[in-house]
């Protein structure tokens, strides 16, 4: 009998722990697997020796709480393994895996996490290791290639649609003309911002403008469009991705302030909505405000999509089943086989990592200020179904958590 280890990496989501549940539950029920370990804080924590035993950490019914716990139960990291497979990190890593008698290594994350899966699986092949290495996808950005969508995106899309509808309703109560700019996550891919269109209740409803990073953003054209809308509407609601950029590729948020970078070298984007708010106030003299959804949009258990939860669990389960069948070097992917049915498949992780799936032109209106029916048809089934989150005596949700 051999052991399995699983880790989480990158930004958390509402259902990343549902995928973790799918992995752990399936592995614990499998007679071929003895111990099921978790890396605390991903591969970075594992290299430091921080792991847990799931039978001890979440005994009995406590494991069930993972299905409705947002965030990343195991803790996350933003750590890139060296590109050079000759680096000393790899023999150290595999020595730790061998010490724990690991036969199955599953890593749950987004693009950079799939890079980790790629490197570990390639190193395993190089040294003749029998360890099976698989990636379980997640990302609210929905930007992983070779899959219909990613776990985490549907729940985040539901949060966006729900909250935008609430803001539109709130904004409509006043007679004084005003503009509300809603900034939504999305560095280079506008999938999540596009989901704001689902908030519309009828034809001609707000949001009136939707801007994605896939289309060059023209400041003058933006001001003219808002000015025209204010002639017919008291409450003009606009949704923008944090990564909207001009024709030269400069992020709009960079017009107003210096932009730092994260540990991966990615620019840290924030402030596009605030810049546009101030621009409209200056150019049009109108009342304007900006709302940044920030981290709230990625981990709302209260607005978790049942479809998303079930698919996330399915992805984790399929990952374990595939590893037991000897598969390695793959990411679990979703194939839409009908409207609406999803099946899991295996896709070469080396063709997925460091690639990025953007919203196709066919899902964006010709003038770049809205999305098409094609996107609505694609996204609408993903956000359906309610999840009941267990609560305690205080009326607040019960979440699984680590005591140390």
N, C-alpha and C positions, 0 to 999 in steps of 0.2 A: 504494500500500500504506500502511496505517495501523498504529498501534501499540495495544497493550492494556496496561492497568495494573490491578493487583489489590492489595487491602489486606486486613488482618485487624484486628479490633477486639473489645474486650470480653474476657471471661474465656476462656482457652484450653480446649481439650477434647482428648480422645484422637484425634479424627479431623478437627479443623479443617485439619490439613495434608493430609489425604486430599482434602478439597474443593479445597485449593490445588493439589494435584497434578492433579486433574481439570481445573481451569482452565488451568494452565500447559501441561500435556501436550497438551491439545486445541488451545490457541492456537499452540504451537510447531509443531504438525503442520499448521496451517492455512495454505495458500498466500496467503490474503488478508491475513494479519497478518505484519508484519515483526518488530518488537521486542516482547518481553513483559517489562514492568517490574513490579517489586514495590515497594510503599510500605513503608518501614521504620518501624514503629510507627504504622501506620495513617494516617488523614488528618492527624493532628497532625504526624507525621514528614514527610509529603509537603509540608505547608505550609512546613516548615523546609528542604526540598530534599533529604531523605535518601531515595534510591531505589536499587534495584539492577537489573541486567540478568540475567535468569535463565539465559541461555545462558552467561554468564560465572560466575555464582554456583554453579550446579549443572550442570556439563557432564556429558554422557554418562549413565552409569548412576547417578550421584549423585542425580539427580532422583527415582529410584525409592524412595530412602530416605524421601521425604516421606510415603509411604503408611503408614509405621509409626513416624513420629516424633510424639510428643505435643507439647503446648505450642503455640506459635504461631511458626513458623519466621521469619516476617517481623517478629516483635515486634508488640505490641499497644498500644492506648491506650484511655483513657477520656476522650474529648474530644467535646464537643457543639458542632456548628456553630451559629452564631447563628440564632435564630428569624426575625429580620428579614432577608429576602432582599435588602434594600437595603444591608446591612452591607458594608463594604469588603473583608471576607474573601473574598467570592464572586468579584469580578473578579480578585483576586490568584490565587485558586485556578484559575480558568479560564485565566488567562494562562499559568500553569505547565503546564496540560494542553495548551494549544495549542502551547507551545514544544516539548513532547515529541511532538507530532503524535498525541495520543491520540484514538482513535475509539471505544474501548470501555473502560468503567470498571466494574469489578466489586468489590463490597465484601462481605466475608465476616464475618458477626457475628450478634448477637442483636437484641433490641428497639431499643436505642439506636443500633445500627449501621444498622438499617432506617430510623431517623429521618434519619441522614446520607444514605442513598440517596434518601429522599423529598425532602430539601432540595436536593440536587445535581441531581436529575432535574427538579424544578420550576424551578430557576434556569436550567437548560439550555433548557427550553421557553420561559421568559420572554425569554431573549436570542437565541433562534433558533439555538442550538448543535445540531450534528448528533451530538454525543457520546451514545452509548447507555449508560445507567446502570442496572445491575441489582444486586440483592442476593442473595447466596448465604447461606442460613440456617445458624446454629449456635447451640446453647445447651443445656447439660445440664439446664436448668430446664424445657425442653419447653413453654415458655409463650407461644410465638408463635402467633397466631391464623391461621386459614385454611390450616392444614397439618396432616396427620395426626400428624406428630411432627417433631422437629428433629434433624439430625445432631449427634452428641455425647451426646444423651440415652440412646440404647440402650447405649453402652459404659459410661457412668456408672451406669446402672441395673444393668448386669451386675456392675460393681464392688461396688455396694451389696449386691446379693443374695448375691454370693460372700462378701464380707467379713462380712456379718451371719451367714451360715451358719457361718463359721469361729468367730466370737465365741460363737455359741450352743453350738457343740461344745465350745469351750474352757471356757465357764462351767459346763457340765453335769458337769464332773469332780469338783466339790467337794460335800460333804454339807452344809456350812454354808450356810444360806439367805442369798441375796444378790440384789441388783437391779443390772442393768447397763442404763444408759440410753445409747442411741446417738443422737447428734445428727447430722443429715444436712442438706445444703444445701437451701434452698427458702425464699425470703423470703415470697412471697404464694401461691405455687403448690406443692402437695405431691407433684408427680409422682415426684420422685426418692425421697422417703421412702416413698411407696406401693410402690415397687419392692422394698422390704425384705420384702414378703410373699412374693416369689418364692423367698426363702431356705427356706421351710418344706418339710420332707421328707415330712410326713404330716399328716393332719387333727389339729389340736390341738397342733401343734408351735409353738415360739417363732419370731418375736417374738409375745408375747401381746397387746400393745397397740401400735397405730400411730396417731400423732396428726399431722394435717395442718393447715396454716394456714387451710384452708377452713372449719374447724369451730371454734367458740368453745371455748377450753380452760378447764376448771373445775378449779382446784387441789384443792379438797376432794374432788371426785369422783375425781380421779386418785389421791389418797392412799388412798381407800377401796378402789379397784379393785386397787391394788398390794397392799394389806394382805390382801385376799381371796385373791389369787393366791399369796401367800407361804404360805398354809395348805396348798396342794396341790403347790407346786413349790419346789425348792431354788434353782433358777436362773431368775429372772424377768427376761426381756429385753424392753425397751421401746424403740421407735424413735420419734423426734420430729423434726419439721422445725425448723430454726433459727428460723423465723418464726411459731411457734405463738403465739397471742394470746388474750387474754380477751374477754369479751363487749363490753367498751368499746373494743376494738381495741388495747389496750396489749400490746406484746410481752412475753412471759414473761421474756425475758432482761433487760428493763428493771426488773424487780422487784429485781434484785440489784445493778445497776451502771448508771452513766450510759452512754448509747449515742451514739457519734459518728456523723458522716455522711461519705459518700465524695464524690468530685468531682461526682457527679450529684445530690447532695442526698439519696441513699438512706441510710437508717439502716444502720450497720454492725452486723450481727447476729452475736453470738457469746455463748455462755454459758447458753443455755436448759438444756442438759443438766447443766451444773455446778450451776445453781440448783436443779434438780429433785433432783439427787443429794443436796445438802445438806438440802433440804426433807424427803426421805424419812428421812434419818439423824436429823433432829431430831424428826419426827413419829412415826416408827415404831421408832426405835432400831435399825434394821437395817443390815447391811453394804450399802453402795451405792458404785457407781463410775459415772463417765460417760466415754464415748469420743466424741471429735469427729473425724469423718472429714476435715474441713477440705479442703485442696486435693488430697489424695490421690485423692479420688473423681472428680475431673474429668479427670484426665490419665493414667490408667493404661494404658500401651501393652500391658502384659502381659495385661490382661483385656479388650482391645479386642474388640468384637463384629464378626465378619466381615460380618454384615448391615449394621451401621452403617458400616463402612469402604467397602463397595461402594456404598451409597446416597450417602455423602458425595462419593465420586468422581463418581457419576452426576449429583449436583446441580451440581458444578463444571463438568462437561462440558456439561450442558444450558444452563447460564448463558452459556457462550461461544457455543454454537449459536444460542441465542435472540438474543444481541446481534448476531450476524452476519446474522440475519434481520430486523434493524431494530427489535427490541423494546426498550423502555426504560420505566423507572418501575415495574418489577415486582420481586417477590421470587420465587425458585424455591420451589415448594411440593411436598409429597408428597400424592398421592391414593392411598388404599388401595382398589384396585379388586376385590380378592378376598382370601381368607385363604390364603396371604399373598402379595400382589403389590402393588408400589408403582410408580406412574407419576408423572413430573414434570409440573407445570403452572405457569402464570404467574398470580400474584395481585397485585392492585394494592397496591403497597407503602404507599400513603397510607392504606389501610384496615387496615394491619398495625401500623405503627409506633405506639408509645405505647398499644397495647392489650395485654391480658394474658389468656391462656387458663388458667383454673384447672381443677382436677380436678372433673368434674361430680358432682353429688349422687348420681347413679345408680351411681357407682363407689365411693361411701363408705357404709359400714354406717350404719344408722339411728341408733345411739348415738354415732357419730363416733369410735369407737376402733379401727376396722379398715377394710379395703377389701373390695370385692365381687368376685365371679368375673368380672364385666364388665371390670374393670381387668386381671386376670390374663390373660384372653383377648386383650386389647388389647396388653399389654406383652410377653408371653412370646415371640412370634416375633421381637421386635426384638433380643433379647440372644443369639441363636443364632449359632454358627459361631466357630471358632478362627482366630486370625491368628498366623502364625509370624513373630516379629520377628527380623531378622538380628542375629547377635552377632559380636563380635570374638574375638581369641585369648584375651582375659581372661575370656571367658564373659559379658560384659555387652553390653547392646544397642547397636547402631550407630545413631545418630541423625544426621539432617542438621542442620547448624548453620552459622551465619554466622561468618566469621572476624573481622568488624569490624562 
